[in-house]
């Protein structure tokens, strides 16, 4: 068994498709199939049942799955540990991030990192914050720069970098737009547009309302905050958006009696060795946090 064959096996298992696995691996479908066939020959057992267009794991495949994941994690960890001995900052750095963080927080960090370490190839993957944690656990990325969960289960480590206050947002002609201050009880009388159920941000909002024994009337939901902003701006409902997204297309009355703040930061695996490139990225991110804090202090004074 080699790492390439195991990676092909995991990709097919994840997608349930040889064609989509091939796209992820940047291979042809025939090359992906050949790697799976070679692995099946080495193990002496079929790993997938092909039921028409559906690909499912066999019993042998289900047995191999967690072991293959662990083997690839161990191989990656060993490679990073050996590469770190040279002190060089090079190679590929795989980072996951959400669309919001990638658009509103990362550009200056990535620009500074690319200028300081041009020999590092950045593999930036956009995905939901919840999926990014899973990608860390599978060893697919070294760092995830995302909205942090309310509770971070081991072996994940969460390092908060930026506080992200959520403020009420409504269209200029919304019934609440003329009020300077509103209460949570006034909010729940109107339709809401919130992130999808199961997301970290939605859980944060629901937890904030729970002690008041009220719930927002959610009529629309999506994972994309930019889409929520658009729907709010055309008058489909109110929402809670980061301060950085508020502009003249929205009105933001002050919400009294309720403070909702997300934590944006970085996730990593506590038992994995970070590459030199990942360590430099962490340093860059921490520097961005310090600059952000200084900027907030200046704005307040």
Secondary structure, DSSP 8 states (H G I E B T S, - for coil): --HHHHHHHHHHHHHT-HHHHHHHHT--HHHHHHHHHHHHHHHTS--EEEETTEEEE-HHHHHHHHHHHHHHHHHHHHHHHHHHTT----EEEEEEE-HHHHHHTHHHHHHHHHHH-TTEEEEEEE--HHHHHHHHHTTS-SEEEEE--SS--TTEEEEEEEEEEEEEEB-TTSTTTT-SEEEHHHHTTSEEEE--TTSHHHHHHHHHHHTTT---EEEEE-S-HHHHHHHHHTTS-BEEEEGGG--TT-B--EEET--EEEEEEEEEETTS---HHHHHHHHHHHHHHHHHHHHHHHHH-
